[in-house]
Amino acid sequence: MGAAIQFFRGTDETVVPDIRLTRSRDGVTGQALFVFEEPVALAPETLGDITGMFLLDEEGELVTRSVNARFVNGKASALEATYTWKSEVEFERFMRFAERYAASHELGFSQS
């Protein structure tokens, strides 16, 4: 099984996000900001409210409820979601997901 991101359970988001990581100076806490431009989850035919972002892989699921829409001219054009970790163990778990997601979507990693 590859890794997937869902806004609705059972429906993978096909738009690949831009992901930016920030960590505290001590490296223990931090967050990942996901930005999805024109995601399928915002398509008119999509029914239901977005209640969170679900990161799925062979280890299970990571969940964040911090999901916001970005509007342009009154129309939702992007989704921004923030996943926060509060320990080195949670960070390592997130990075394992990120590596699996990158591999299953043929993505690279760059530090800037």
DSSP file (Angstrom, degrees, kcal/mol; ACC not computed):
  #  RESIDUE AA STRUCTURE BP1 BP2  ACC     N-H-->O    O-->H-N    N-H-->O    O-->H-N    TCO  KAPPA ALPHA  PHI   PSI    X-CA   Y-CA   Z-CA
    1    1 A M              0   0    0      0, 0.0    57,-0.3     0, 0.0     2,-0.1   0.000 360.0 360.0 360.0 133.7    0.0    0.0    0.0
    2    2 A G        -     0   0    0     55,-0.1     2,-0.3     1,-0.1    99,-0.1  -0.215 360.0 -90.5 -83.7-176.1    1.3    3.5   -0.8
    3    3 A A        -     0   0    0     97,-0.5     2,-0.3    54,-0.1    54,-0.2  -0.748  45.6-177.3 -98.3 148.0    0.6    6.5    1.2
    4    4 A A  E     -A   56   0A   0     52,-2.6    52,-3.1    -2,-0.3     2,-0.4  -0.965  22.2-139.7-143.4 157.6   -2.4    8.7    0.6
    5    5 A I  E     -A   55   0A   0      8,-0.4     8,-3.4    -2,-0.3     2,-0.4  -0.973  24.8-176.2-117.1 133.8   -4.0   12.0    1.8
    6    6 A Q  E     -AB  54  12A   0     48,-2.5    48,-3.2    -2,-0.4     6,-0.2  -0.976  29.3-179.5-131.0 144.7   -7.8   12.2    2.2
    7    7 A F  E    S+     0   0A   0      4,-0.6    44,-0.6    -2,-0.4     2,-0.4   0.563  91.2  40.1-105.4 -23.2  -10.2   14.9    3.1
    8    8 A F  E >  S- B   0  11A   0      3,-0.7     3,-2.4    42,-0.1    -1,-0.3  -0.998 103.4-105.5-124.6 127.0  -13.1   12.5    2.8
    9    9 A R  T 3  S+     0   0    0     -2,-0.4     3,-0.1     1,-0.3    -2,-0.0  -0.244 105.6  17.0 -56.1 130.7  -12.7    9.0    4.1
   10   10 A G  T 3  S+     0   0    0      1,-0.1     2,-0.5     0, 0.0    -1,-0.3   0.341 106.2  94.9  91.2  -6.6  -12.3    6.5    1.3
   11   11 A T  E <   -B    8   0A   0     -3,-2.4    -3,-0.7    30,-0.0    -4,-0.6  -0.935  65.8-145.5-123.2 109.0  -11.5    9.2   -1.4
   12   12 A D  E     -B    6   0A   0     -2,-0.5     2,-0.5    -6,-0.2    -6,-0.2  -0.479  18.6-123.0 -71.4 138.6   -7.8   10.0   -2.0
   13   13 A E        -     0   0    0     -8,-3.4    -8,-0.4    -2,-0.2    -1,-0.1  -0.732  21.5-164.8 -78.6 124.1   -6.9   13.6   -2.9
   14   14 A T        +     0   0    0     -2,-0.5     2,-0.4     2,-0.1    -1,-0.1   0.685  61.7  92.5 -87.9 -18.7   -5.2   13.4   -6.3
   15   15 A V  S    S-     0   0    0      1,-0.0    -2,-0.1    21,-0.0    23,-0.0  -0.642  76.4-134.5 -77.5 127.4   -3.7   16.9   -6.1
   16   16 A V        -     0   0    0     -2,-0.4    21,-0.3     1,-0.1     2,-0.1  -0.695  24.0-136.1 -84.0 128.4   -0.2   16.8   -4.7
   17   17 A P        -     0   0    0      0, 0.0     2,-0.5     0, 0.0    19,-0.2  -0.366  10.5-117.8 -83.8 161.2    0.4   19.5   -2.1
   18   18 A D  E     -D   35   0B   0     17,-2.5    17,-2.4    -2,-0.1     2,-0.5  -0.859  38.4-160.2 -85.8 130.5    3.3   21.8   -1.5
   19   19 A I  E     -D   34   0B   0     -2,-0.5     2,-0.4    15,-0.2    15,-0.2  -0.968  12.8-174.2-123.3 127.8    4.5   20.8    2.0
   20   20 A R  E     -D   33   0B   0     13,-2.3    13,-2.9    -2,-0.5     2,-0.4  -0.980   9.8-154.6-122.9 129.7    6.7   23.1    4.3
   21   21 A L  E     -D   32   0B   0     -2,-0.4     2,-0.4    11,-0.2    11,-0.2  -0.819  11.3-178.8-104.2 140.5    8.1   21.9    7.6
   22   22 A T  E     -D   31   0B   0      9,-2.6     9,-2.6    -2,-0.4     2,-0.3  -0.995   6.1-170.4-132.1 143.2    9.1   24.0   10.5
   23   23 A R  E     -D   30   0B   0     -2,-0.4     7,-0.3     7,-0.2     5,-0.0  -0.945  27.3-105.7-131.1 153.2   10.6   22.8   13.8
   24   24 A S    >   -     0   0    0      5,-3.1     3,-1.6    -2,-0.3    -1,-0.0  -0.251  42.7-101.1 -67.7 164.2   11.3   24.4   17.1
   25   25 A R  T 3  S+     0   0    0      1,-0.3    -1,-0.1     2,-0.1    -2,-0.0   0.856 125.9  49.5 -57.9 -35.9   14.9   25.2   18.0
   26   26 A D  T 3  S-     0   0    0      1,-0.1    -1,-0.3     3,-0.0    -2,-0.0   0.547 108.6-128.1 -82.6  -4.9   15.2   22.1   20.1
   27   27 A G  S <  S+     0   0    0     -3,-1.6    -2,-0.1     2,-0.2    60,-0.1   0.465  80.6 107.0  78.6   1.0   13.7   20.0   17.3
   28   28 A V  S    S+     0   0    0     58,-0.1     2,-0.2    -5,-0.0    63,-0.2   0.931  77.4  32.6 -81.2 -46.4   11.0   18.4   19.5
   29   29 A T  S    S+     0   0    0     57,-0.2    -5,-3.1    61,-0.1     2,-0.3  -0.681  70.0 126.6-109.2 163.2    7.9   20.2   18.3
   30   30 A G  E     -DE  23  85B   0     55,-1.9    55,-2.4    -7,-0.3     2,-0.3  -0.984  35.8-120.8 173.9-173.9    7.0   21.5   14.8
   31   31 A Q  E     -DE  22  84B   0     -9,-2.6    -9,-2.6    -2,-0.3     2,-0.5  -0.992   6.5-138.4-152.8 158.4    4.5   21.5   12.1
   32   32 A A  E     -DE  21  83B   0     51,-2.8    51,-2.5    -2,-0.3     2,-0.6  -0.985  16.9-152.8-118.5 126.3    3.9   20.7    8.4
   33   33 A L  E     -DE  20  82B   0    -13,-2.9   -13,-2.3    -2,-0.5     2,-0.5  -0.897  10.2-163.4-101.3 120.8    1.9   23.1    6.3
   34   34 A F  E     -DE  19  81B   0     47,-3.3    47,-2.3    -2,-0.6     2,-0.5  -0.889   3.9-169.7-103.4 130.2    0.2   21.5    3.3
   35   35 A V  E     -DE  18  80B   0    -17,-2.4   -17,-2.5    -2,-0.5     2,-0.6  -0.975   0.9-170.1-123.8 118.4   -1.1   23.7    0.5
   36   36 A F  E     - E   0  79B   0     43,-2.9    43,-2.1    -2,-0.5     2,-0.5  -0.932  11.0-152.0-107.7 114.5   -3.3   22.1   -2.1
   37   37 A E  E    S- E   0  78B   0     -2,-0.6    41,-0.2   -21,-0.3   -21,-0.1  -0.775  78.5 -12.7 -87.8 126.0   -4.0   24.3   -5.2
   38   38 A E  S    S-     0   0    0     39,-3.1    -1,-0.2    -2,-0.5    40,-0.2   0.921  90.1-166.0  51.1  53.4   -7.3   23.5   -6.8
   39   39 A P    >   -     0   0    0      0, 0.0     3,-1.5     0, 0.0     4,-0.2  -0.314  30.8-121.7 -71.1 153.9   -7.8   20.2   -4.9
   40   40 A V  G >  S+     0   0    0      1,-0.3     3,-2.1     2,-0.2     6,-0.2   0.826 109.2  71.5 -60.3 -32.3  -10.4   17.7   -5.9
   41   41 A A  G 3  S+     0   0    0      1,-0.3    -1,-0.3   -30,-0.0     9,-0.0   0.713  97.6  49.8 -59.7 -20.0  -11.9   18.0   -2.5
   42   42 A L  G <  S+     0   0    0     -3,-1.5    -1,-0.3    35,-0.1    -2,-0.2   0.398  81.5 125.2 -98.6   2.6  -13.2   21.5   -3.5
   43   43 A A  S X  S-     0   0    0     -3,-2.1     3,-2.0    -4,-0.2    -3,-0.0  -0.306  72.1-118.5 -62.2 145.7  -14.8   20.4   -6.7
   44   44 A P  T 3  S+     0   0    0      0, 0.0    -1,-0.1     0, 0.0    -3,-0.0   0.811 112.9  57.7 -56.6 -32.3  -18.5   21.3   -7.1
   45   45 A E  T 3  S+     0   0    0      2,-0.1     2,-0.4     0, 0.0    -2,-0.1   0.583  82.3 105.4 -77.7  -7.0  -19.5   17.7   -7.3
   46   46 A T    <   -     0   0    0     -3,-2.0     2,-0.4    -6,-0.2    -5,-0.0  -0.596  59.8-156.3 -75.0 127.1  -17.9   16.9   -3.9
   47   47 A L        +     0   0    0     -2,-0.4     2,-0.1     2,-0.1    -2,-0.1  -0.838  45.6  32.7-106.8 142.1  -20.6   16.6   -1.3
   48   48 A G  S    S-     0   0    0     -2,-0.4     2,-0.3     2,-0.1    -2,-0.0  -0.142  83.2 -71.1 105.3 161.4  -20.0   17.1    2.5
   49   49 A D        -     0   0    0     -2,-0.1     2,-0.6     1,-0.0    -2,-0.1  -0.672  42.8-117.2 -90.7 145.1  -18.0   19.2    4.8
   50   50 A I        +     0   0    0     -2,-0.3   -42,-0.1     1,-0.1    17,-0.1  -0.729  34.0 175.2 -80.6 120.7  -14.3   18.7    5.2
   51   51 A T        -     0   0    0    -44,-0.6     2,-0.3    -2,-0.6    -1,-0.1   0.474  59.0 -34.0-106.5  -5.2  -13.7   17.8    8.8
   52   52 A G        -     0   0    0    -45,-0.4     2,-0.5    14,-0.1    -1,-0.3  -0.967  59.9 -90.3 170.6 177.1  -10.0   17.1    8.7
   53   53 A M  E     - C   0  64A   0     11,-2.7    11,-2.0    -2,-0.3     2,-0.5  -0.978  34.1-157.9-117.0 130.4   -7.0   15.9    6.7
   54   54 A F  E     -AC   6  63A   0    -48,-3.2   -48,-2.5    -2,-0.5     2,-0.7  -0.937   3.8-160.3-114.6 121.1   -6.2   12.2    7.0
   55   55 A L  E     -AC   5  62A   0      7,-3.2     7,-2.4    -2,-0.5     2,-0.4  -0.899  19.7-169.8-102.3 113.9   -2.7   11.0    6.2
   56   56 A L  E     +AC   4  61A   0    -52,-3.1   -52,-2.6    -2,-0.7     2,-0.3  -0.871  19.0 138.3-114.8 136.3   -2.8    7.2    5.5
   57   57 A D  E >   - C   0  60A   0      3,-2.3     3,-1.5    -2,-0.4   -54,-0.1  -0.883  67.8 -70.7-154.3-171.7   -0.1    4.6    5.1
   58   58 A E  T 3  S+     0   0    0    -57,-0.3     3,-0.1     1,-0.3   -56,-0.1   0.700 127.3  55.9 -64.8 -18.9    0.8    1.1    6.1
   59   59 A E  T 3  S-     0   0    0      1,-0.2     2,-0.4    34,-0.1    -1,-0.3   0.659 117.8-104.5 -85.1 -16.4    1.3    2.2    9.8
   60   60 A G  E <   -C   57   0A   0     -3,-1.5    -3,-2.3     2,-0.0     2,-0.4  -0.990  54.6 -30.5 135.9-132.4   -2.1    3.6   10.0
   61   61 A E  E     -C   56   0A   0     -2,-0.4     2,-0.4    -5,-0.2    -5,-0.2  -0.985  29.5-162.5-139.4 138.3   -3.5    7.2   10.1
   62   62 A L  E     -C   55   0A   0     -7,-2.4    -7,-3.2    -2,-0.4     2,-0.4  -0.954  23.8-163.0-112.7 140.2   -2.3   10.6   11.1
   63   63 A V  E     -C   54   0A   0     -2,-0.4     2,-0.4    -9,-0.2    -9,-0.2  -0.967  16.0-179.7-130.3 139.7   -5.1   13.2   11.5
   64   64 A T  E     -C   53   0A   0    -11,-2.0   -11,-2.7    -2,-0.4    19,-0.1  -0.998  15.3-166.2-132.1 141.2   -5.3   17.0   11.7
   65   65 A R        +     0   0    0     -2,-0.4     2,-1.6   -13,-0.2    18,-0.1   0.419  65.2 103.4 -98.1  -2.3   -8.5   19.1   12.1
   66   66 A S        +     0   0    0     16,-0.5    16,-2.2   -13,-0.1     2,-0.4  -0.607  46.1 140.6 -85.8  83.3   -6.6   22.3   11.1
   67   67 A V  E     +F   81   0B   0     -2,-1.6     2,-0.3    14,-0.2    14,-0.2  -0.994  23.0 177.0-129.3 128.1   -7.9   22.7    7.6
   68   68 A N  E     -F   80   0B   0     12,-3.1    12,-3.3    -2,-0.4     2,-0.3  -0.972  23.4-130.8-132.2 146.4   -8.8   26.0    6.0
   69   69 A A  E     -F   79   0B   0     -2,-0.3     2,-0.5    10,-0.2    10,-0.2  -0.720  14.7-144.7 -92.3 145.5   -9.9   27.1    2.5
   70   70 A R  E     -F   78   0B   0      8,-2.8     7,-3.2    -2,-0.3     8,-1.5  -0.948  19.6-150.4-109.1 130.6   -8.3   30.0    0.7
   71   71 A F  E     -F   76   0B   0     -2,-0.5     2,-0.4     5,-0.3     5,-0.2  -0.792  16.4-172.7-108.4 143.1  -10.6   32.0   -1.4
   72   72 A V  E >  S-F   75   0B   0      3,-2.7     3,-1.7    -2,-0.3    -2,-0.0  -0.989  81.8 -12.7-130.7 122.9  -10.1   34.0   -4.6
   73   73 A N  T 3  S-     0   0    0     -2,-0.4    -1,-0.1     1,-0.3     3,-0.1   0.875 130.1 -54.3  53.0  41.2  -12.9   36.2   -5.9
   74   74 A G  T 3  S+     0   0    0      1,-0.2     2,-0.4     0, 0.0    -1,-0.3   0.499 117.8 108.4  77.4   4.0  -15.3   34.5   -3.5
   75   75 A K  E <  S- F   0  72B   0     -3,-1.7    -3,-2.7     0, 0.0     2,-0.3  -0.947  76.0-115.2-117.8 132.9  -14.5   31.0   -4.7
   76   76 A A  E     + F   0  71B   0     -2,-0.4    -5,-0.3    -5,-0.2     3,-0.1  -0.486  41.7 165.2 -64.3 124.8  -12.5   28.4   -2.7
   77   77 A S  E     +     0   0B   0     -7,-3.2   -39,-3.1     1,-0.3     2,-0.3   0.572  56.6  17.9-118.6 -15.8   -9.3   27.9   -4.7
   78   78 A A  E     -EF  37  70B   0     -8,-1.5    -8,-2.8   -41,-0.2     2,-0.4  -0.987  58.8-136.7-153.2 158.1   -7.0   26.1   -2.3
   79   79 A L  E     -EF  36  69B   0    -43,-2.1   -43,-2.9    -2,-0.3     2,-0.5  -0.976  14.5-164.8-118.3 136.6   -6.9   24.1    1.0
   80   80 A E  E     +EF  35  68B   0    -12,-3.3   -12,-3.1    -2,-0.4     2,-0.4  -0.986  10.8 179.4-119.9 127.6   -4.3   24.7    3.7
   81   81 A A  E     -EF  34  67B   0    -47,-2.3   -47,-3.3    -2,-0.5     2,-0.5  -0.977  13.8-153.8-129.5 141.9   -3.8   22.1    6.4
   82   82 A T  E     -E   33   0B   0    -16,-2.2     2,-0.5    -2,-0.4   -16,-0.5  -0.966   3.8-166.5-119.7 122.8   -1.4   22.1    9.3
   83   83 A Y  E     -E   32   0B   0    -51,-2.5   -51,-2.8    -2,-0.5     2,-0.4  -0.934  14.0-163.0-105.2 126.2   -0.2   18.9   10.9
   84   84 A T  E     -E   31   0B   0     -2,-0.5     2,-0.3   -53,-0.2   -53,-0.2  -0.884   6.9-164.7-113.1 139.0    1.5   19.5   14.3
   85   85 A W  E     -E   30   0B   0    -55,-2.4   -55,-1.9    -2,-0.4     3,-0.1  -0.925   9.2-169.3-119.9 151.8    3.8   17.2   16.2
   86   86 A K        +     0   0    0     -2,-0.3     2,-0.3   -57,-0.2   -57,-0.2   0.241  67.2  36.3-123.8  10.4    4.8   17.5   19.9
   87   87 A S  S  > S-     0   0    0      1,-0.1     4,-2.1   -59,-0.1     5,-0.1  -0.981  80.0-109.1-155.6 163.8    7.6   14.9   20.3
   88   88 A E  H  > S+     0   0    0     -2,-0.3     4,-2.7     1,-0.2     5,-0.2   0.867 119.3  55.5 -62.9 -37.1   10.5   13.4   18.4
   89   89 A V  H  > S+     0   0    0      2,-0.2     4,-2.2     1,-0.2    -1,-0.2   0.925 108.6  46.8 -62.5 -45.2    8.5   10.1   18.1
   90   90 A E  H  > S+     0   0    0      2,-0.2     4,-2.3     1,-0.2    -2,-0.2   0.884 112.5  50.8 -64.5 -38.0    5.6   12.0   16.4
   91   91 A F  H  X S+     0   0    0     -4,-2.1     4,-2.6   -63,-0.2    -2,-0.2   0.934 109.8  49.1 -64.1 -46.2    8.0   13.8   14.1
   92   92 A E  H  X S+     0   0    0     -4,-2.7     4,-1.9     1,-0.2    -2,-0.2   0.894 111.0  50.7 -61.2 -39.5    9.7   10.5   13.1
   93   93 A R  H  X S+     0   0    0     -4,-2.2     4,-1.9     2,-0.2    -1,-0.2   0.921 110.5  49.1 -62.8 -44.5    6.3    9.0   12.4
   94   94 A F  H  X S+     0   0    0     -4,-2.3     4,-2.8     1,-0.2    -2,-0.2   0.916 109.6  52.0 -61.0 -43.0    5.3   11.9   10.2
   95   95 A M  H  X S+     0   0    0     -4,-2.6     4,-2.6     1,-0.2    -1,-0.2   0.856 105.8  54.1 -65.6 -34.2    8.6   11.7    8.3
   96   96 A R  H  X S+     0   0    0     -4,-1.9     4,-2.1     2,-0.2    -1,-0.2   0.925 110.9  46.7 -63.5 -42.5    8.0    8.0    7.6
   97   97 A F  H  X S+     0   0    0     -4,-1.9     4,-3.0     2,-0.2    -2,-0.2   0.951 111.7  51.2 -59.9 -48.2    4.6    9.0    6.1
   98   98 A A  H  X S+     0   0    0     -4,-2.8     4,-2.6     1,-0.2    -2,-0.2   0.887 109.7  49.4 -59.6 -41.0    6.2   11.8    4.1
   99   99 A E  H  X S+     0   0    0     -4,-2.6     4,-2.3     2,-0.2    -1,-0.2   0.911 113.3  46.4 -65.1 -41.8    8.8    9.5    2.7
  100  100 A R  H  X S+     0   0    0     -4,-2.1     4,-2.5     2,-0.2   -97,-0.5   0.907 113.0  49.7 -66.1 -41.3    6.1    6.9    1.7
  101  101 A Y  H  X S+     0   0    0     -4,-3.0     4,-1.1     2,-0.2    -2,-0.2   0.929 111.9  48.2 -63.5 -44.9    3.9    9.6    0.2
  102  102 A A  H  <>S+     0   0    0     -4,-2.6     5,-2.9    -5,-0.2     3,-0.4   0.915 113.0  48.2 -61.5 -43.6    6.8   11.0   -1.8
  103  103 A A  H ><5S+     0   0    0     -4,-2.3     3,-0.9     1,-0.2    -1,-0.2   0.904 111.9  48.3 -65.2 -41.4    7.8    7.6   -3.1
  104  104 A S  H 3<5S+     0   0    0     -4,-2.5    -1,-0.2     1,-0.2    -2,-0.2   0.648 119.0  39.9 -77.4 -12.4    4.3    6.6   -4.1
  105  105 A H  T 3<5S-     0   0    0     -4,-1.1    -1,-0.2    -3,-0.4    -2,-0.2   0.199 110.6-117.1-117.4  14.0    3.8   10.0   -5.9
  106  106 A E  T < 5 +     0   0    0     -3,-0.9     2,-0.3    -4,-0.3    -3,-0.2   0.907  61.2 154.6  51.9  50.7    7.3   10.1   -7.5
  107  107 A L      < -     0   0    0     -5,-2.9     2,-0.2    -6,-0.1    -1,-0.2  -0.700  34.5-140.1-106.6 158.6    8.2   13.3   -5.6
  108  108 A G        -     0   0    0     -2,-0.3     2,-0.4     2,-0.0    -1,-0.0  -0.588  12.0-129.9-106.6 175.2   11.6   14.7   -4.5
  109  109 A F        +     0   0    0     -2,-0.2     2,-0.4     2,-0.0   -10,-0.0  -0.990  23.7 179.6-127.6 134.8   12.6   16.4   -1.3
  110  110 A S        -     0   0    0     -2,-0.4     2,-0.5     0, 0.0    -2,-0.0  -0.998  20.4-141.9-137.4 143.1   14.5   19.7   -1.2
  111  111 A Q              0   0    0     -2,-0.4    -2,-0.0     1,-0.1     0, 0.0  -0.872 360.0 360.0-100.9 132.7   15.7   21.8    1.7
  112  112 A S              0   0    0     -2,-0.5    -1,-0.1     0, 0.0     0, 0.0   0.365 360.0 360.0-134.6 360.0   15.4   25.6    1.3
